[in-house]
Amino acid sequence: MKIILSTSLALALTSALSAANWPQWRGPHFNGSTTETELPDKWSKTENIRWHAKLPGSGAATPIVWGNKVFISSTDPENGTLKALCFDRANGNLLWSDSSSQGLRQDNRSNYASPSPATDGKIVVFFYGNGDLIGYSLTGDKIWQRNIQKDEGEFAFLWTFSSSPLLYDGKLYLQVLQRDTAVSGRGFRDRVNDSYLLAMDPQTGKTLWKHIRPSKARSESREAFTTPVPFVHQGKKSILVIGGDALTAHDTESGKEQWRWGTWNPRRIGHWRHVPSPVAGEDIILVCAPKRDPVYAIRAGSSGELGSEAVSWISRETRELSSDVPTPAFYDGDFFVLSDVRGALTRVEPQSGKIKWSVELPGRSKFEASPLAADGKIYLINFSGNTVIVDAGDGTILEEIPMGESGDNYIRSSISAAHGQLFIRTNGTLYCVAND
């Protein structure tokens, strides 16, 4: 029930207003960066806090910002529902909320409120790990609702599915990269579970096309919790998809596979589920292999099945350059790779793989939220809610600011920036930080 309460490859949006927004999980340029300046670099729970709002439950969804509205997904444990929330960016007042989705979680490591919403300023789309996909007007009117599991088949994942939706070039995209056989009683038992990329009409939610994406991966290595990313090279638009031991590029109009590279898993190890999404910069697409394995730099501009000639460099000899969960950022001409398994942040040149600096991060709590790159700084947050600000130029740690509550853990929501403000989500609170 809805309650109304009162870069060379950066894909710049078309208006000045849009450039100041954070409309999707990885921001206006789909790479974790923004051109925002004069962002806060010092605050506490009481200083430079424009407002804070209590959330009904935890979730890993990143705050999404358009104009004067902040959108976020949340669990509501008291009622056993998932909530779509919209706050006033000026004062934190709840403008509207909706509890149209039931259930909380499938496992004890995450919940259904992990995917981030997406908006194009006309519609805002919420997706949840239980398969519910809902389109709202920015004022909270529900326009359409569908469930991907009911329409396409039960998800065949060991863990809770959490890919975020993508709004790009007039279409709504969603990927489902899953096991080909049922797992823990989930998925088809009498036929193959296909992995696929869906394109939908954002205004109706109706499917425009469905592209089946094959994979040579085995068992859990077929599972991907990544998000599709737009990519433009020499005027050609693509959607990048990573998972199932391969990186693929797809035509935005038909979903047809343009090219494929793989693999980081030549032995076809069966437990390498994939989490970091692809990120592009300077004609290079970065692929982070799972666990503690290397980062691969893939050259753009090829077609068909790509071989070793497409690999620009591999970080085999650089132990700190790896990522099992966070998606790297591209900013100021370089990649910023956050290693959750090494506890380090590294700045690396796209073409050569040369490391400019690498810094060990403070504390023992793990960093799984993807980095925000803006205003000459890299903003990070760890499981316990400690935010860390790193100078993008030389890797100096500028500040460490505790934002979590006692007992907080598994905070995975990335920090977002828009209109001169930072938006930080802990397990129970959404903060708007500003230079007051």
N, C-alpha and C positions, 0 to 999 in steps of 0.2 A: 504494500500500500504506500503510495506517495504522500509525503507530508511537505507542504510548502510553508516555509516559515518566514518569512520576509527575505671557405678555403678553396684551392683549385678544384677540389671535388666536393666542397661543402655545398649542400643543396639549399641555397638561401630561399626563403619564402618571398612572396611577391610584394608585400607591403611593409612599410616601416613599423606598423603596429604588430604584425606577425613576428618580426625580428625580435621584438621585446618579449614575446610569449615563450612558454615552454609547453608546446602542444602535444608531445608524445614522450615516450619513455626516455629516449636518448636526445631529446631536445629539438630545437628548430633546424639543426643541420644533420640530425640523425647520427651524430658522432660523439655525443657527450659534452659538446662545447656550446658556448653562446658568446656573442659580441658584447654582452652586458659589461658595463664598467661601474666603478664606484660602489662595488659590492662590499658588504660588511666583512671585516677581517678580525674583529674583536667583539665578543659579546659573552654573556652568561645567561643563565635561566631567567635573570631579572633585568639585565642590562641589554639595551638595543633589541629588545623583543617588542615588535609592533603589536603582536597579539599571539595568543596560544588558544587552541581549541582541543577539548577532550574528545577522544575517539572511542567508539563503543567497544573496539577490540583491536587486535593486532592485524598486521598484513604487510606484505613486502611491496605493495604498489607505490610507485613514485608519485608525488603531487604533480598534477598537470595544471597549467595556468593559461588562461586566455582572457585578456582584458581585466575586468574586475572580478573574475571568478576563478576559484581554485577547486579542482575536482580530485577526488581520491576514493579508492575502494577500501572497504573495511569489513572485518567480521563483526558480528553482533552475537557473542556467545550467550547472552541472556535470553535471546529469542531464537537462537539457532538459525539465523539468517545471514545473508551477505548484503552489505549496504553500499549504495551509490550515494556519495555525499558531495555537496557543493557549498563552499564557503565564500563569503564576501572577502575579497582580497584586501579591502581597506581596513576592516575592523574584526574579521574572523567570525562574524555572525553566520549561523547556518542558514543558507538561503533555501535549500531544499534537500530532501533525502528520499530514498526509495528502497524498499526491502522486498524486491520482486524475486529474489533468488534464495533458495533454501540450501541448508547444509553448511558445514564449516571446513572440514578437512577429510583427507583420505589417509594421511600418515602423520606421524608426530614431529616431522621436521619442517613442515610448511603447511599453509592453508590455502583455501580457494581464492583468497583475496590477494594473491601474489601478482597477477598481471596488472599492468598499469592502464588507465584509460587513455583514450586518444581523441583529439578534437581538431576540427578544421575551422572552427568559428561558426559553423552552421549547425553541426550536430556533435554530440559527444557520445562516444561508444565505450561501454564497460563490458569487459569479458572476465569470466570467472573460471577457475579450474574445474568446476563441475559441468562446464560446457555452455552455460548460459551466456548469451551475447545479446546486449540490449542497447538500442539507440534512443537517445533523449534529445529534446531541444535543449538549448542552453538554459532555458528557464525551468526545466524539470519535467516537461510533458513527455511521457513515454510514447515514442513514435512506432517502434516495433520491437519484438522480442522473439528470439529463436534459441534452440538448444542444439549445439553442434553434435553432441553425442546422439540425440534422438534422430537428427537428420542424416548423419553420416556414419553412425555406428559408435558403440562404446569405445572410449579411449583405452588403448592397450599400453599402459604405463605402470611400472613398478612404483614410481613416486608420483606426486601430484603434478599434473600438467600445468604449466605456467607461462606459456608464450604470450606476449602482449600483442594486441591488434595494431595494425599499421594503416593509417590514412595517408594516401599519396596519389596525386594526379587524378583525383576524382573517383578513386576506388578504395574499398576497404579490404585489406588483405589479412589472412590468418593462416598460419601453417600448423600442421599436425604431423610431426615426425615421430612415429611410434613403432612398437614391435610388430612383426608380421604374424606372431602367434599370441594367443591369449596369455596373460600373466596374472597370477593371483585371482583367477576367476574373471578377469576383465578383458574385454575384446571378443571378437568373433571366435567361436570354437570350431565352426564348420567350414570356414574359409579364411583366406589371407586377410590380415588387417593392412590395408594400404596406407602409406604415408602420402600426404598431399598438401598442395597449396591452393587455398580458396581465394577467389576474388568476388566481392559482393558490391551491390549498390548501397552506398552509405545511407541513402534516404529511405530505403525499404528493407534492407537486410537480405534481399533476394540474391541467390547465387548467380553470378555472371558466367563463371567458368570454374572448373575444378581440374587441376593438373595432378596426376598421379606421379609421385617422385620415387623412382626405384632406388634401392640401396643394396650394397653387398655386405653391409654390416651384419653382425650377429647379436642376438639376444638384447641385452640392455644397451649395447652400443648403437642400436637403432633409435633409442630414445633421445630427443633433443628438447631442451627447455630454452632454446634461443628464440629470437624475434627476427622476422625478415626485415631487411634494410634496403632502402632505395639506393641506386648507384647510377651515375651518369658518366659515360666515358666517350669522348669524341662525339657528343651529341646523342648517343644511344642510351636509352633508358633501360634499366634492368632492376629486378628485385633479387637481392642476394639472399640465399638460404644456406644455412650450415647445420650439419648433423648427419647421422648415419654414415660416418666416416668420409664425408665429402662436402665440398663447397660447390654450390651451383648458382648460375645466373639465369634468370627467367624473364621472358618478354612480358612487359607490363600489360599488354593488351590481350594476350592469349594464354600466358603461363608457360608457353613452350620453352624448353630448356635450350639456352643459347650456348652454354659451355659448362664443363664440369672439371673440377680438380679434386683428386684424392689419391693417396690417403696419408694421413698421419698415423694410420693404424694398419700397416702392411700385414701384420700377423693376425689381424682380425680378432683381437682381444675382445671378449664378449661383455665386459663390464665398464666400457668407456662411454657412458652417457655424456652428452655434450651440453654445456651451459653458456659459455661466452658467445655472444653474437658477433658477426663480422663487423669490422670497422675499416673504412677506406680513407686514404689520404695520399696525395702525390703519386697517383697511378698505382698504388700498392694496396692490396687488401690483406689485412692481418687476420690470421687464423691461429687461435690459441688451442693447442691440443690439450686433452683432459689430463687430470691428475697433476703430475709434476713434469710432464713432457714439454717439448719445446714449442716456441712460437714460429709459425711459418709465414713468410711474406710472399704473396702471390701477385705476379704482374697482371695488370688489366689489359684487355684488348685482344684476347684470343677467341677461338671458337672451337666447338667440338670437345673431344676428350683431351685434356691437357696432361702433359707429362712433366718430367723433372725440369724441362726448359722453362716452365712457367714459374718456378721457384726462384725468387730473387735472393733470399737468404734464409737460414735456419739458425735458431739460437741454441744450438746443441752445447756450445762451450760456455754459455752464460746462464748459470744456474738460477740467478734471480729473475731472469726474463721468462716467466711462465705465468699462466693463470688458469685455475681450474673453474672458477665461478665468475669473477667480475669481467665485464666487457671493457676493453681499453677505450681511451678517449683519443681523439685526434685534435690537436690545438697548436697554434703557432708553428705550423709546419712539421710537427713531430707527433709520434705516438707516445702516450703515457700508459704504461702497462702496470696495473696493480696486481701483484702476486699475493693471493690469499694463502697459498701454500708456503711461500717464503717470507711473508710479512714485509714486503718491500715494494716501493714505487720506483719505476725506472722510466727515464726519458730516452727515446731511441729514434734515430734518423730512419725515415721510411725506406730510402733507396739502398742504404748500405747496411743497416742493422747496427750501426755504431752507437754505443751507449754514451750519452752525454753526461748523465749522472744517475746514480741509484742510491736511494736512502732507505735505511731500515726504519720501519714504523714503530712508534712507541707502544708499550703495553703488551699484554698477552692475549687480549681479545682479538678474534679473527675479523678481517675485513672482507666481506663478500659483496657489499653494495658497490655498484660501478661508480667510478670517479666522475666528478663534475669539474670541467676545465673552463675557467672564466677569469677575466680581469687580472691576468698574470699569476693566477693561483690555481692550485688543485685542491678541491674540497673532498674529504673522505669521511666516512662514518663507519664505526665498527659494531660488532654484535652488541656490546654493552651501551652503545649510544654516545661514545666519545667521538667528537668531531676533530679531525686533524686538518690543518691548513698548511699546504706546502708551497713554497715559492717555485713557480714553474720555471724560472730562469736558472736557478742553481741548485734546487732540491733542498734548500734550507727549510726545516720545520719551523713555521712561524707561530703557530698556536695549537694547543690541545685543549679542547673545551668539552667538559662532561655535560651531556644533555639527557642521558637516560635516567631512569629511576632505579632504586635499589631492586636487585633481582632481575632487571631487564636482560634479555638475551635474544639472540637470533634476529637482531635488527638488521634488515637487508634493504630497506628502502633507500634508493639513491637520493642525494640532495639535488634540488632543482633551483634554478635562478630565473627571475623574470622581473622586469620593471624596477630594477635596483634592489630587489629583495631576495633573500634566500628562504627556501621552504624545506624544513627538516621534519621528518616523520619518525617518531620513536614508536614503541609498542602501544602507548596509550595517548599520545599527544601529537598534534600538528603545530609546529612553530613557524611564525613568520618573523624573520630577522631582518632588521633594517638599520641604517645609519641614522638614528633619530637625533 
